[in-house]
Amino acid sequence: MSLLIDNPAPYVRRLTLDRPERMNALDGPTLQALNDAVCACAKAGDEIKVLIVRGNGRAFCAGNDLKWLASGVLADRAVHMRHQDLMQDTFERLESGPQIVLASVNGYAVAGGFELALACDLIIADEEAQLGDEHIRRNLLPSGGSSQRLPRKLGLQRAMFYLVTGRRMTGREAVALGLAAQAVPAAMLEQATLELAQEIARADAMALASMKEMARRSMELPLSEGLRHERWMQHRYRTQSASLEAGVQAFADKT
């Protein structure tokens, strides 16, 4: 199996890319397995609140498996385009799904692996992890969304700098740039990721999904429309979830 799936804590599912000999590079079967697992999570409802994506071994993900692509995939335009489409679809499903998605980045997250991390809601990285797009270094173009997500996250100037040079940043630098949420020593990465996942998973599933949607839409909507959307989401939550009333009562009981 090129993808390991487990549930390390209540309401938390973990997807581990398991091709350490290839630095967890994405060949066709691995990408399909990841897509299938993400689709299954989206259908799981309140059973899964947080999804962790990680890599086994010394890398998070080295992107597309270039050896696999060179084995005949690139020569068949239709097959290659299906793979590229599946990559973009999979990453979009991670981004738009109801779970809060944590990328636990160890070692290398480059090219398509960098794009996979960008599609997650929060990045927690090894302080010395190496993150970067790198497509330009091989005269390739991204197909997993970095040309669109990176400018939205960093602003155009900083994003262009990394996109056109192919330079990497460390996990510590990614935090300083606002791209990653946390950077921790490599030995603490798994524990820190799981602790954060458990902290998030204490919240109501609908509240988490709604908060994710509101925050994501803030990147697309003018402020006035975003505020209207927030108000609409709050009204929907009030009518569909008992957790709002319970939360208010719990807070009132403490004050």
GINORFEN-V299513 format. One record per residue. N is the residue number from 1. SS is DSSP state (@ for helix, = for strand, . for the rest). NEAR is the number of other ideal C-beta (glycine too) atoms within 10 Angstrom. Layout:
n ss near
N SS NEAR
N SS NEAR
//
This chain:
n ss near
1 . 10
2 . 19
3 = 20
4 = 14
5 = 15
6 = 10
7 = 11
8 = 13
9 = 14
10 . 12
11 . 20
12 = 22
13 = 22
14 = 21
15 = 21
16 = 18
17 = 28
18 . 18
19 . 22
20 @ 13
21 @ 8
22 @ 19
23 . 21
24 . 30
25 . 26
26 = 30
27 . 19
28 @ 16
29 @ 13
30 @ 21
31 @ 24
32 @ 16
33 @ 19
34 @ 24
35 @ 18
36 @ 13
37 @ 18
38 @ 22
39 @ 14
40 @ 12
41 @ 22
42 @ 16
43 . 10
44 . 17
45 @ 11
46 @ 12
47 @ 12
48 . 22
49 . 26
50 = 28
51 = 25
52 = 25
53 = 26
54 = 22
55 = 27
56 . 17
57 . 16
58 . 13
59 . 24
60 . 31
61 = 31
62 . 25
63 . 27
64 = 26
65 . 21
66 @ 17
67 @ 10
68 @ 18
69 @ 18
70 @ 10
71 @ 11
72 @ 10
73 @ 18
74 . 13
75 . 10
76 . 11
77 @ 9
78 @ 7
79 @ 14
80 @ 16
81 @ 11
82 @ 13
83 @ 21
84 @ 16
85 @ 11
86 @ 16
87 @ 24
88 @ 16
89 @ 14
90 @ 22
91 @ 25
92 @ 14
93 @ 17
94 @ 24
95 @ 16
96 @ 12
97 . 20
98 . 21
99 . 25
100 = 24
101 = 23
102 = 25
103 = 29
104 = 27
105 = 31
106 . 24
107 . 25
108 = 24
109 = 31
110 = 25
111 . 27
112 @ 27
113 @ 30
114 @ 33
115 @ 27
116 @ 29
117 @ 29
118 @ 25
119 . 24
120 . 20
121 . 20
122 = 18
123 = 26
124 = 29
125 = 33
126 = 25
127 . 17
128 . 13
129 . 28
130 = 21
131 = 29
132 = 22
133 . 28
134 . 25
135 @ 23
136 @ 15
137 @ 13
138 @ 11
139 . 6
140 . 15
141 . 10
142 . 24
143 . 20
144 . 26
145 . 20
146 @ 27
147 @ 16
148 @ 14
149 @ 21
150 @ 23
151 @ 15
152 @ 13
153 @ 17
154 @ 18
155 . 12
156 @ 11
157 @ 8
158 @ 16
159 @ 21
160 @ 14
161 @ 12
162 @ 22
163 @ 22
164 @ 10
165 @ 13
166 . 16
167 . 13
168 . 18
169 = 20
170 = 18
171 @ 28
172 @ 16
173 @ 17
174 @ 26
175 @ 19
176 @ 12
177 @ 16
178 . 11
179 . 23
180 . 24
181 . 15
182 = 17
183 = 22
184 = 19
185 . 11
186 @ 15
187 @ 9
188 @ 13
189 @ 24
190 @ 17
191 @ 10
192 @ 18
193 @ 27
194 @ 18
195 @ 13
196 @ 19
197 @ 24
198 @ 16
199 @ 10
200 @ 18
201 @ 18
202 . 10
203 . 16
204 . 18
205 @ 21
206 @ 19
207 @ 15
208 @ 21
209 @ 18
210 @ 19
211 @ 16
212 @ 18
213 @ 15
214 @ 16
215 @ 12
216 @ 13
217 @ 14
218 @ 15
219 . 10
220 . 10
221 . 15
222 . 9
223 @ 8
224 @ 8
225 @ 12
226 @ 16
227 @ 12
228 @ 12
229 @ 16
230 @ 18
231 @ 10
232 @ 11
233 @ 16
234 @ 13
235 @ 10
236 @ 12
237 @ 17
238 @ 11
239 @ 8
240 @ 11
241 . 16
242 . 10
243 @ 15
244 @ 16
245 @ 10
246 @ 11
247 @ 14
248 @ 10
249 @ 9
250 @ 10
251 @ 9
252 @ 8
253 @ 7
254 @ 5
255 . 4
//
